[in-house]
């Protein structure tokens, strides 16, 4: 899942980003409310984790502005204000859940999975599919022509990234930032290796039905041609 973390404290942000990435999520961070609002409007995130006390724009105002735009994205508030009245206030402003600091990371992860699962169920969008290729975001099950495909975590992330952009050319820079979270080119063949591995699993067993294409000089594209 693609998560936006809006947290101004560097130590807390580093701890959360490390844990979320190790749990298989792609994470972007905003260090203040205004930046978080801009990123939320500009990108397609599966969930937001928002600190309540933020510089530039506080967490409750950020959430209000997101809801005013009718963005139905799951939001969890993190806050040192843990009294019942404060939690109720956060939920009334449009948050889906409210977690008081200090908290355990395992509880945050469980609550994050729960709000994402509820949102996907409500919107019936837990399934990414293109032609006969399907990826279930809840069970992490991948199949083609009804045949289950076993993917390694990075291969799964790569396929999810491509399935969210069907019939589009995805550049190496987009893959480095979106799948590997590199904001520079490490000058390795890591992308080529993983593309080759993914192709060997979703294309080669299904002879004559290629879906993963290399666009020379541009990048890669996932297409389904009848």
N, C-alpha and C positions, 0 to 999 in steps of 0.2 A: 504494500500500500504506500501511497505517496502522502506523507504527513508534513504539515507546516507547524513548526514550533515557534511560538512568539514568546520569547523569554529574554529579558535584559541582563540577567545575571550570568556571566560567562561560565562560572563553575557549574551551576545548575544545568545550563544549556549543554555543556560538554558531556556531563553525566547522562542526561536524557538522550542526546543524539547517539552516543555510543551504545546505550542499551537498545534503543529502537532499531539501529542499524544491525546490531547483532541478532535481533529478532526478525530480521528479514524485510524491514521497511526502508523506503527511501525517504530521507528527511531533509527539508530545507529549513533554515532558521532566519527569523527576523528579530532584530534586537530592540525594536521599539514598536509602538502601536501603529504609527503611520506607515512604516515599512511593511508591517504585517498586513494592514488593510490593502495596500497596493498589491502585494503578492497574492493575497486571497482573491482579489478581483482579476488578476492577470493570469493566474494559473489554475489548473484543474487538480485540486487536492482531494484526497479521500477523507481527510479529517484535519481539524486544527486542535492544537494544544496551546492554550492561551493563559499566560500569567495575568492575574488581575491588576496588579500594580505595575504599570508600564510607563516609561517616559513618552512624551509627545502626544500619546493618545492612550487613555486607560483601557483596560481589557473590556469592561462593560460597554463603553462607547464603541469600541471596535466591533463587538458582537452586534450591537444595535444597528450599526451601519451595514453590516453584512446581511442581517435579516431584512433590512429595509430594501435591499436589492433582490430579495427573494432567493438568496443562495441557500439551498437546502443541504448544507454541509454539516456533518457532525462536529460539535465543538465541546471540548472539555476545558473547564476553568481550573487552573492551579492557583491556590491562594493561601496566604498565612492567616487570612480571616476565615476561621472555621466555625463560627457560631451559626446556629440554626437559621437565624434571620438573614445572615449574609449568604448562606447557601441558597435559601429560598429566593433571595434577590437575584443571585446569579442565574438561577433557572428561569425566573420571570423575564430576564433580559434576553433570553433566547439560547442559553447554553443547554446542551443535552445532558451534561453531568458536571459535578463540582467535586473536586478533590482537595482537601485541606492539607497544607504543609505542616509538619513533615509527613511524607507518605512513602510507602514501599513501591519500588518500581514494578513488582509483580502485580500489585493492585492496579496501578496505572495501566499496565499492559492489558489486564483483564477488562477494565472499563473501556479502554480504547477499542478492543475487539468487539465488545458488546454494542457500543454506539455505532460502529461501522456496520456490524451485522444487522442491526435494526434498520439502519438507513437503507442498506442494500435490499433488505426484505421489503421495506415500504415502497421503494422505487423499482423493485424487480430488475435490478441491474447488476446482480452478482455474477452474471455470466457474460464473458467476452467471447464472441465467436465470429469467425470469418469462414464462410463456406462450411466444410465439414470439420473444421478445427475448432475446438471448444476449450475454454479455460474457466474453471469455476473458482472465483475469488474466495469463496468461503471454505471449500474443502481443499483448495489448491490442486484439484484434479485436472489433468490435461488429457484430452483424447482427440483422436482423429478417426473418422469412419467407425466410431464406437470402440476403437482400440486404445487402451490406456497407454500414455507415453510417460515414462519416468524421466524427470528432469532434475538436474542439480539446482541448488538455490539460485546461482547466478544465471543459469540458462532459463529458469522460470522468470526471473526479473526481466531478462532480455525479451522473452516472448511476450510477457505482459506489456512491456513498453511498446513493442511493435503492434500488438493487437489493439492498443488504444489509439493507434494511428494507422488504420488500415488503408491500403492503396496510396500511401504517402511515402515520399522518399525521406528517409531518416538519415541524417548526416552522422559522421563519426563523432563530431563535437557533441551533438545531441545525445548520442549513446554514452559517451564518456561522462557527461554531466548527469544524465538521467539514470543510468544503470550503475556506473562505477563511482559516481560523485567526484570525478576529477574535474577541476576547472582549469586544466592545462593538459596538453598532450604529452603523455609519458614516453612517447616514441617507442612503443612496444607493439607487438602484434596481438595483444590480448583480445581485441575486438574480433580480428580475423579468426582466431582460434575458437572463440565461443560461437561465432556465426557458423563456422564449419561444424562444430559439435551439435548445434541446434538443428542445422540442416540435415545432419545425418539421422536425426530422430523424427523430425516432422515431415521430411521430404523423401528421403531415400527409401524407406520401407513402402512408400506409396508411389510406385514407379509411374512416371508419365504425368504426375500431378504436382508439379513444383509450385510452391507457394512463396518461398523465401528467395528473393532475387537480389543480385548485386547490380547496382546501377553504377557503371564505370565512371569514376571521377566525381561521384555525387554521394553515394552511400548505399543504403539498403532499403528494400521495400517488401512488405508482406502483402501479397495479392492472391486472390482466388479467381482464376479464369475458368469459366464453364467449358 
